[in-house]
Amino acid sequence: MEKQNIDFIKNFNPVWFATILGFGGIAMASVLITQIFDVAWLRR
């Protein structure tokens, strides 16, 4: 089991990390745009 976890981390593709980070940035930017420019269609 331990060997399998080490292999997963060792072979982890950084693209997955960048994708999650990018989607979080898009979400935070859309909230900021809503607050600054009062964009109605982005409000809840």
Backbone bond lengths (Angstrom), bond angles and torsions (degrees), N, CA, C in turn:
res aa  C-N    CA-C-N  psi(-1)  N-CA   C-N-CA  omega(-1)  CA-C   N-CA-C  phi
1 M - - - 1.454 - - 1.528 111.02 -
2 E 1.324 117.06 -44.39 1.462 121.12 -179.14 1.530 111.02 -63.16
3 K 1.321 116.30 -39.19 1.469 120.89 179.34 1.520 110.62 -62.56
4 Q 1.320 116.66 -38.77 1.457 121.32 -179.39 1.544 110.67 -65.55
5 N 1.327 117.65 -41.22 1.465 121.22 178.40 1.519 111.52 -64.57
6 I 1.298 117.72 -40.67 1.461 121.63 179.54 1.524 110.13 -65.35
7 D 1.329 116.61 -40.76 1.462 119.71 178.74 1.526 111.48 -64.88
8 F 1.326 116.77 -38.18 1.463 119.84 179.37 1.526 110.61 -63.21
9 I 1.309 116.57 -46.41 1.462 120.30 -179.43 1.527 110.64 -67.88
10 K 1.301 116.22 -38.65 1.457 120.94 -179.12 1.534 111.36 -65.30
11 N 1.312 116.67 -35.97 1.468 121.23 -177.16 1.526 113.07 -99.98
12 F 1.328 117.25 11.94 1.468 120.76 -177.91 1.524 110.37 -66.00
13 N 1.317 115.66 129.32 1.456 120.72 -178.85 1.532 109.33 -84.02
14 P 1.331 119.38 125.72 1.464 121.86 -178.21 1.523 113.56 -65.56
15 V 1.314 118.14 -13.80 1.463 121.12 178.53 1.522 110.60 -62.25
16 W 1.335 117.64 -34.12 1.469 120.37 178.71 1.521 110.56 -64.79
17 F 1.308 117.58 -42.65 1.460 121.44 177.68 1.523 110.20 -62.71
18 A 1.314 117.58 -44.32 1.462 121.75 -179.70 1.529 111.35 -64.56
19 T 1.318 117.25 -35.63 1.463 121.04 179.35 1.522 111.10 -65.52
20 I 1.316 116.74 -47.72 1.468 120.95 179.76 1.526 109.98 -63.89
21 L 1.319 117.14 -43.70 1.459 121.25 178.89 1.525 110.76 -62.35
22 G 1.325 116.58 -40.17 1.466 120.82 179.63 1.516 112.53 -65.60
23 F 1.337 117.20 -43.51 1.461 119.84 178.92 1.529 111.24 -64.62
24 G 1.310 117.44 -36.36 1.459 120.63 175.86 1.519 111.27 -64.49
25 G 1.306 116.33 -39.72 1.468 120.81 177.68 1.516 112.01 -65.22
26 I 1.323 116.70 -40.11 1.463 120.70 177.74 1.528 110.23 -63.57
27 A 1.325 116.93 -42.67 1.460 120.64 179.63 1.533 111.10 -63.29
28 M 1.328 116.97 -44.76 1.459 119.68 -179.52 1.526 111.09 -68.28
29 A 1.316 117.66 -36.27 1.467 120.57 178.29 1.523 111.21 -66.46
30 S 1.323 117.56 -37.87 1.468 119.52 179.30 1.527 111.04 -66.69
31 V 1.329 117.69 -36.40 1.471 120.67 176.25 1.526 109.76 -65.57
32 L 1.307 117.06 -43.18 1.466 120.82 179.90 1.526 111.06 -64.43
33 I 1.322 117.74 -42.13 1.465 121.54 178.22 1.517 110.55 -61.81
34 T 1.336 116.53 -40.24 1.464 120.67 177.88 1.521 110.94 -61.77
35 Q 1.311 117.27 -42.65 1.467 120.87 -178.70 1.529 112.11 -70.22
36 I 1.316 117.40 -38.73 1.467 120.40 -175.89 1.531 111.42 -77.56
37 F 1.334 116.88 -48.96 1.462 120.87 -172.94 1.521 113.94 -100.49
38 D 1.323 118.04 1.48 1.461 123.44 179.40 1.535 110.84 52.66
39 V 1.312 116.01 52.85 1.466 122.10 179.27 1.528 107.94 -78.91
40 A 1.327 115.77 115.72 1.478 120.59 -172.15 1.530 112.62 -68.04
41 W 1.315 118.32 -37.86 1.466 119.72 -174.06 1.529 113.16 -75.17
42 L 1.349 117.68 -8.65 1.465 119.80 175.71 1.511 112.09 -95.60
43 R 1.342 117.06 -9.78 1.458 119.48 179.43 1.514 111.46 -74.41
44 R 1.338 116.99 155.54 1.459 120.68 177.22 1.485 111.51 -74.96
